Amino acid sequence: MKATSGRAAGADTRSRLWAAFGPGLLWAATAIGVSHLVQSTRAGASAGFGLAGVILMALILKYPFFEYGPRYAAATGHSLVEGYARTGRWALWLYLTITVLTTGVVQSAVVMFTAYLVGFTLGLDWSLPVLAAGVMAPCAGLLWWGRFRGLDLSIKIIVLLLGLSTLLAAVVSLPRADLSTVSIWPAGVVGSTVPFVFLLALAGWMPSAIDISVWSSLWTLAKNDISGQVCSVEAARHDFLVGYLGTAVLAFAFVTLGASVMFGSGATFAPEGTLFSTQLVELYSATLGAWTRPVVLVAVVTTMLSTTLTVLDGGPRAIERTIFVLRQRGSAQPLVSCGPIYWWSLVVLVSLTLVVMALFIGNLTTMVDFATTLAFLTGPLLGYLNLRAVTSDEMPVEHRPGRPMLVLSWIGIILLGGTGLFYLVSVVG
């Protein structure tokens, strides 16, 4: 009898975990984009495994701020947007400003990257705006017809292909890697082979910008809606941990790709991320055999396609929720998702992307630099707001972070804030 009840309890636990599974993969799909395909690969190409310690440190220091998104949503039934509102309306306006200024530019860069890779893979000699429209149209159609359920299922399939292809490529190339370059701190690398600015960019966007923690809190609530179950805090944290660990593993997989086929090769690589990625594909197949070319192509295309799909949903979802909370002014209202504001935001972002592709493609690098710098500099402040949210009175005591997470949070805020301040001083100076 006890054995039967134990099996039933275990099956019930697995059922609840599966019902909650998904938002962590959506977060991972968003994070595994340019930061991995370009930055991690370029880190391996420039320094072998010499920057592995920097990547590991960034992953550890930022973990609490990202994990607080699903933790807060599962514990309170609200998104981090409501958590910001409890701090003050200034926090909401700050987050909305950051989102509006960065989402359109980042989406343009991501879609441009994806469109270029799709055209390269399929051998299409189309203009970039046409390719971009061809990428975004099916993604927007999926969101329209499948809503969150379609997004959830599609990302599981895409991330599976992404993970398998990337890990296979890394394993095949690992014997060629020089493991003697592994370093905890790149004292002999930075300033010589690796510019300090690149180190900041690598750490600042590994695994992603902190503002997407709001997206994961919204995806956790959306998962509750479609599953018909309230996700427990434990299940939400486990789901996110799976996504985060997968993100970390793939970061080092892309470092391995760069270190194995690019480091020490003597080749000169294009500064543009799009050309850089195609050089990776060609060099990889030339070094390890033509059979590896499809594997790397699947890895790079699914990397950017997953990011495109999640950015198309996450940005409008965050804008919609922030405007909704700003309007309600403290009145208790149920969560309303994918309403008119969501779809109008999606239409505007898609239109903006096409305009940028057609008219401002030459200035896109400058625009991306602005967006990434803004996100990097505001990251510590958003991290603090996340910490405020999960330690507020609204958060049940038993679900608040423990002392180790609190200590790690403050260390992250201080180090990331100090790095940002150092960057500002160096720019002004």
C-alpha positions in Angstrom: 0.0 0.0 0.0 2.8 2.4 0.9 4.7 1.5 -2.3 1.6 2.2 -4.3 1.1 5.6 -2.6 4.7 6.4 -3.1 4.6 5.7 -6.8 1.4 7.8 -7.1 3.1 10.6 -5.2 6.2 10.4 -7.5 4.0 10.3 -10.6 2.1 13.4 -9.3 5.3 15.2 -8.7 6.6 14.4 -12.2 3.2 15.5 -13.6 3.4 18.9 -11.9 7.0 19.4 -12.9 6.1 18.6 -16.6 3.1 21.0 -16.4 5.5 23.8 -15.3 8.2 22.9 -17.8 8.7 25.4 -20.6 9.4 29.0 -19.4 13.0 28.1 -18.5 13.5 26.9 -22.1 11.9 30.1 -23.4 14.4 32.1 -21.3 17.3 29.9 -22.5 16.2 30.4 -26.2 16.3 34.1 -25.7 19.7 34.1 -24.0 21.3 31.7 -26.5 21.7 34.2 -29.3 24.4 36.6 -30.3 26.0 36.4 -26.9 26.7 32.7 -27.6 27.0 32.4 -31.3 29.2 35.5 -31.7 30.7 36.5 -28.4 31.4 33.0 -27.0 32.8 31.8 -30.3 34.9 34.9 -30.7 36.2 34.4 -27.2 37.4 30.9 -28.1 38.8 32.1 -31.4 40.8 35.0 -29.7 42.0 33.3 -26.5 41.2 29.6 -26.7 39.8 28.8 -23.3 41.5 31.8 -21.7 38.2 33.6 -21.1 36.4 30.6 -19.7 36.7 32.0 -16.2 35.1 35.3 -17.2 32.1 33.5 -18.8 31.8 31.3 -15.7 31.9 34.3 -13.3 29.3 36.2 -15.3 27.0 33.1 -15.3 27.3 32.7 -11.5 27.0 36.4 -10.6 23.9 37.0 -12.7 22.1 33.8 -11.8 20.1 35.2 -8.9 18.7 38.1 -10.9 17.3 35.8 -13.6 16.0 33.2 -11.2 14.1 35.8 -9.2 11.7 36.2 -12.2 10.1 32.8 -12.1 10.5 32.6 -8.3 8.5 35.8 -7.8 5.8 34.9 -10.3 5.3 31.4 -8.9 5.2 32.6 -5.3 3.0 35.7 -5.7 1.0 35.0 -8.9 2.3 38.3 -10.3 5.1 39.3 -12.7 8.1 41.3 -11.8 6.4 44.3 -13.4 4.1 44.3 -10.4 7.1 43.9 -8.2 8.6 47.0 -9.7 5.3 48.8 -9.2 5.6 48.1 -5.4 9.0 49.9 -5.4 7.5 52.9 -7.1 6.1 54.1 -10.4 9.6 55.5 -11.3 10.7 51.9 -11.5 8.0 51.0 -13.9 8.8 54.0 -16.1 12.5 53.1 -16.0 11.8 49.6 -17.1 9.4 50.7 -19.9 12.0 53.2 -21.1 14.7 50.6 -21.2 12.4 48.1 -23.0 11.3 50.6 -25.6 14.8 51.9 -26.3 16.4 48.5 -26.6 13.8 45.9 -27.8 13.3 47.4 -31.3 17.1 47.8 -31.9 18.0 44.4 -30.5 15.2 42.7 -32.4 16.4 44.4 -35.6 19.9 43.0 -35.0 18.6 39.5 -34.2 16.3 39.4 -37.2 19.1 40.7 -39.5 21.4 38.0 -38.2 18.8 35.3 -38.6 17.8 36.5 -42.1 21.4 36.6 -43.2 22.0 33.0 -42.0 18.8 31.7 -43.5 19.7 33.2 -46.9 23.2 31.8 -46.6 22.0 28.3 -45.7 19.3 28.2 -48.4 21.4 30.0 -51.0 18.9 32.8 -51.5 20.2 35.9 -53.1 17.3 38.1 -51.8 17.6 41.5 -50.2 17.9 41.6 -46.5 14.4 43.2 -45.9 12.8 40.5 -47.9 14.6 37.8 -46.0 13.8 39.5 -42.7 10.1 39.5 -43.7 10.3 35.9 -44.6 11.7 35.1 -41.1 9.3 37.2 -39.1 6.1 36.3 -40.9 6.0 32.6 -39.9 7.1 33.6 -36.4 4.3 36.1 -36.0 1.8 33.7 -37.6 2.8 31.1 -35.0 2.2 33.5 -32.2 -1.2 34.5 -33.7 -2.5 31.0 -34.3 -0.7 29.1 -31.6 -0.5 31.8 -28.9 1.6 30.8 -25.9 0.9 27.1 -26.4 2.4 27.2 -29.9 5.4 29.2 -28.7 6.0 26.7 -25.9 5.9 23.6 -28.1 7.9 25.2 -31.0 10.7 26.3 -28.7 11.0 22.8 -27.1 11.6 21.4 -30.6 14.0 24.1 -31.8 16.0 24.1 -28.6 16.3 20.3 -28.8 17.8 20.7 -32.3 20.0 23.5 -31.2 21.3 21.6 -28.2 22.0 18.4 -30.0 23.7 20.0 -33.1 25.8 22.4 -31.0 27.0 19.7 -28.6 27.8 17.3 -31.4 29.8 19.9 -33.2 31.7 20.7 -29.9 32.4 17.1 -29.1 33.7 16.4 -32.6 36.0 19.4 -32.5 37.2 19.0 -28.8 40.2 16.8 -29.6 41.7 19.7 -31.6 41.3 22.2 -28.8 44.3 23.3 -26.8 43.2 22.7 -23.2 46.4 24.3 -21.9 44.8 27.7 -22.5 42.2 27.2 -19.8 42.4 30.1 -17.3 40.4 31.3 -14.4 41.4 34.9 -14.9 42.8 36.1 -18.3 45.6 38.3 -16.9 47.9 37.6 -19.8 45.2 37.9 -22.4 43.3 41.1 -21.8 45.0 44.1 -23.4 47.2 42.0 -25.7 45.1 39.6 -27.8 41.7 40.6 -26.3 40.7 44.3 -26.0 39.2 45.2 -22.6 36.1 46.5 -24.4 35.4 43.0 -25.7 35.8 41.6 -22.1 33.1 44.0 -20.9 30.8 43.1 -23.8 31.4 39.4 -23.1 30.6 39.6 -19.4 27.9 42.2 -19.8 25.9 40.1 -22.2 26.6 36.6 -20.8 24.2 35.0 -20.7 21.9 38.0 -21.5 20.6 41.4 -20.4 19.0 41.3 -16.9 15.8 43.0 -18.2 14.6 39.7 -19.8 14.1 38.4 -16.2 10.7 40.1 -16.5 9.9 38.0 -19.6 10.5 34.8 -17.7 8.1 35.9 -15.0 5.5 36.6 -17.6 6.1 33.3 -19.3 5.7 31.5 -16.0 2.3 33.1 -15.5 1.3 32.3 -19.1 2.3 28.6 -18.5 -0.1 28.6 -15.5 -2.9 29.8 -17.8 -2.5 27.1 -20.5 -1.8 24.3 -18.1 -4.7 25.1 -15.7 -2.4 24.5 -12.8 -0.6 26.9 -10.4 3.1 26.3 -10.7 4.8 25.7 -7.4 7.9 27.8 -6.6 10.0 24.6 -6.5 8.8 23.5 -9.9 9.4 27.0 -11.4 12.9 27.1 -10.0 13.7 23.6 -11.3 12.4 24.5 -14.7 14.5 27.7 -14.8 17.6 25.8 -13.5 17.3 23.4 -16.4 17.2 26.2 -18.9 20.1 28.1 -17.2 22.4 25.1 -17.0 21.6 24.4 -20.7 22.5 28.0 -21.5 25.8 27.6 -19.6 26.7 24.4 -21.3 26.1 25.8 -24.7 28.1 28.9 -23.9 31.1 26.7 -23.4 30.2 24.6 -26.4 30.5 27.7 -28.6 33.7 28.6 -26.9 35.0 25.1 -27.8 33.9 25.7 -31.5 36.0 28.9 -31.6 38.9 27.5 -29.7 39.0 24.3 -31.8 38.9 25.6 -35.4 39.7 29.3 -35.1 42.2 29.8 -32.2 45.8 30.0 -33.6 44.7 29.4 -37.2 46.1 32.7 -38.3 42.9 33.6 -40.2 41.5 37.1 -40.1 37.9 37.2 -39.1 35.3 39.7 -40.1 34.1 42.1 -37.4 30.5 41.7 -38.5 28.8 38.9 -36.6 26.9 37.7 -39.7 30.1 37.2 -41.7 31.9 35.9 -38.7 29.3 33.1 -38.3 29.5 32.0 -41.9 33.3 32.0 -41.7 32.9 29.6 -38.7 30.8 27.3 -40.8 33.2 27.3 -43.7 36.3 26.9 -41.6 34.7 24.2 -39.5 33.8 22.1 -42.6 37.2 22.7 -44.1 39.0 21.6 -40.9 36.9 18.7 -39.8 35.2 17.5 -43.0 32.3 18.4 -45.2 29.9 16.2 -43.3 30.2 18.6 -40.3 28.9 21.6 -42.3 25.1 20.7 -42.0 25.6 20.1 -38.2 27.1 23.6 -37.7 24.5 25.2 -40.0 21.7 23.7 -37.9 23.4 24.9 -34.8 23.8 28.5 -35.9 20.4 28.8 -37.6 18.4 27.3 -34.7 20.4 29.5 -32.3 19.2 32.7 -34.0 15.8 31.4 -35.0 14.9 30.5 -31.3 16.0 34.0 -30.2 14.0 35.7 -33.0 10.8 33.8 -31.9 11.2 34.6 -28.2 12.1 38.2 -28.7 9.1 38.7 -30.9 6.9 37.5 -28.0 8.8 38.7 -25.0 9.1 42.4 -25.9 5.4 43.0 -26.7 4.4 40.9 -23.7 6.6 43.0 -21.4 5.4 46.3 -22.9 1.7 45.2 -22.6 2.0 44.3 -19.0 3.9 47.4 -18.0 1.4 49.7 -19.6 -1.4 47.7 -18.0 0.1 48.1 -14.6 0.7 51.8 -15.1 -2.9 52.3 -16.1 -4.5 50.4 -13.2 -2.9 52.6 -10.5 -3.0 50.0 -7.7 -6.4 48.5 -8.4 -6.5 44.7 -8.3 -7.0 43.5 -11.9 -6.5 40.0 -13.3 -3.6 39.3 -15.7 -4.6 40.2 -19.2 -2.2 38.8 -21.8 -2.0 39.0 -25.6 -4.6 41.8 -25.9 -4.6 44.7 -28.3 -1.5 46.4 -26.8 0.5 43.1 -27.3 -0.5 42.8 -31.0 0.0 46.5 -31.7 3.4 46.3 -30.1 4.3 43.3 -32.2 3.2 45.1 -35.4 5.2 48.2 -34.5 8.3 46.2 -33.7 8.1 44.1 -36.9 7.5 47.3 -38.9 10.4 49.0 -37.2 12.7 46.1 -38.0 11.8 46.2 -41.7 12.4 50.0 -41.7 15.8 49.5 -40.1 16.6 46.8 -42.6 15.7 49.1 -45.5 17.0 52.5 -44.4 19.4 52.3 -41.5 21.3 49.0 -42.0 24.5 51.0 -42.2 23.9 52.5 -38.7 22.7 49.3 -37.1 26.0 48.6 -35.4 25.9 52.0 -33.7 22.3 51.4 -32.7 23.1 48.0 -31.2 26.1 49.4 -29.4 23.8 52.0 -27.8 21.2 49.4 -26.9 23.6 46.9 -25.4 25.5 49.6 -23.5 22.3 50.9 -22.0 21.2 47.4 -21.0 24.7 46.8 -19.5 24.7 50.0 -17.5 21.2 49.6 -16.2 21.6 45.9 -15.4 22.8 46.4 -11.8 19.8 48.7 -11.1 17.3 46.1 -12.5 19.1 43.4 -10.5 18.5 45.5 -7.4 14.8 45.9 -8.3 14.5 42.2 -8.7 16.1 41.7 -5.3 13.7 44.2 -3.8 10.8 42.3 -5.3 11.7 38.9 -3.9 12.4 40.3 -0.4 9.3 42.5 -0.2 6.3 41.9 2.1 4.3 40.5 -0.8 6.8 37.6 -1.1 5.9 34.7 1.3 8.7 34.3 3.8 9.3 30.7 3.0 10.0 31.5 -0.7 12.4 34.4 -0.2 16.0 33.8 -1.1 18.3 32.4 1.5 21.4 34.0 2.8 23.7 32.5 0.1 21.5 33.9 -2.7 21.3 37.3 -1.0 25.1 37.4 -0.6 25.6 36.4 -4.2 23.1 39.0 -5.3 24.9 41.9 -3.5 28.3 40.7 -4.8 26.8 40.7 -8.3 25.3 44.2 -7.9 28.5 45.6 -6.6 30.8 44.0 -9.2 28.5 44.7 -12.2 27.8 48.2 -11.0 31.6 48.8 -10.4 32.4 47.5 -13.9 29.8 49.8 -15.4 31.2 52.8 -13.5 34.7 51.9 -14.6 33.4 51.7 -18.2 31.8 55.2 -17.9 35.0 56.7 -16.4 37.1 55.2 -19.2 34.8 56.5 -21.9 34.7 60.0 -20.4 38.4 60.0 -19.7 
